[in-house]
Amino acid sequence: MDSLLKVIVKSIFILLICVFLFGCSKEPQHSVRVVNGLPMSVSRVRLGEVRFDNMRPNTTTIHSVIVSGNYLLTGMIGGQIYTSDPVSIIGNKGVYKWKLTIESLSRISLIQE
């Protein structure tokens, strides 16, 4: 009888730890990376509140967490600030990784990976 009580207590303890760990885990979030497809460097790259290091030509950033929403991509090239048309980071069902490519001074593309 005593060993059965120990098994029950251990099982409840393990169950409570699992509930705590899974209940407190972070919700998955969207992430985005930027590809500089230009033949020149882009500095001060921002997508909303997400900032990226200065990007040399034909380089790609690592994924950074971003909240769903509409954003403008901004960056500085040769001392002049460029701003994109709005892009939407929104997933209908689930959370996605996104790739935003700077194709030219006037064109960007956004795809789900």
N, C-alpha and C positions, 0 to 999 in steps of 0.2 A: 504494500500500500504506500509506503514511504517513497519507494522508487518511482511509482506512478505519479505521485505528487511532484517530484523533482522534474520529471519529463514534461508535465503540464506547465509548470512554472517556466522551464527553459523555452518551451514552445511559445508561450505568451510573450516572453521577453524578446525572443528573436522576431516574432511577428510585429511587436511594437517598434523595434529598431528599423525593420524594413519599411513600415508605414512612415516613420519619421524621415528616413532617407529619401524615399520616393516622393513623399509629400512636399519636401523642401527643395527638391531639385529644380534647377532653373528651367524655364520654358525655352524651347528652341526658338531661335531668332533668325531672321534673314541675314545674309551676309553678301557683301559685294566686293569685287576686285575691279581695278581699272587697268586697261591696256592702253599704253601710249603708242598708237600706230603712226605717229608723226615722225618725220625725219629730224626733228628738233626736240630739245628738252622742254618740259612743262614744269613750272614751279608753282608752289602754293595751291596744289590741287585740292579741291573740296567738293564734297557731295553732301549738301546739308551740313550737319555737324561733324561729319566724318572727314578727317584730314589725312592726306597721303603725303609721303615724302616727295621731294623733287624727283621727277621721273625723266630718265634719259630716254632717247629715242628707242622705240621698239622694246620697251620693258613692260612688265606686269607687276602689280602690287600683290600682296597677300590678301586673303579675304578679311574684311573687317565687318563687324556686326553693325547692322543698320535697321532702324525701325521702319515699318511700312509707311509709305507716304509718297508725295510728289516732291521732286528735288530738281535743282539746277546744278549742273556741274560747272565749276569755275576753276580757272587756272590762269597763270601768267606766262606769256611767251614773249620774249624779247622786250620786257618792260611794259607790255600791254595786257590788260585783263580781258579774257574771253569768257563768255557765259553761254551755256547751251540752252536749247529749248528744254522745257520740263520733261523729266522722265519719272515714271511711276514704278515704285518698288512695292508691288502688292501681289500677294499670292491668294488665289481663290480658295484653294484647299491646301493647307499645309504651309511649310516654311521652305524657302528656296535659297540656293546660291545663285548669284547674279554675276554677269560679266558685262561691264560697260567699256566699250571700245571707242577711243578717240580716233576717228578715221581721217578727219581733215579739220581745218579750222572752223568749218561750218557744219560738220556732220559727226554725230555720235550714234552708236547703236547699243541697245541693251537686250541681252538674251538671258533666259534661264539656263543654268548649267545642269 
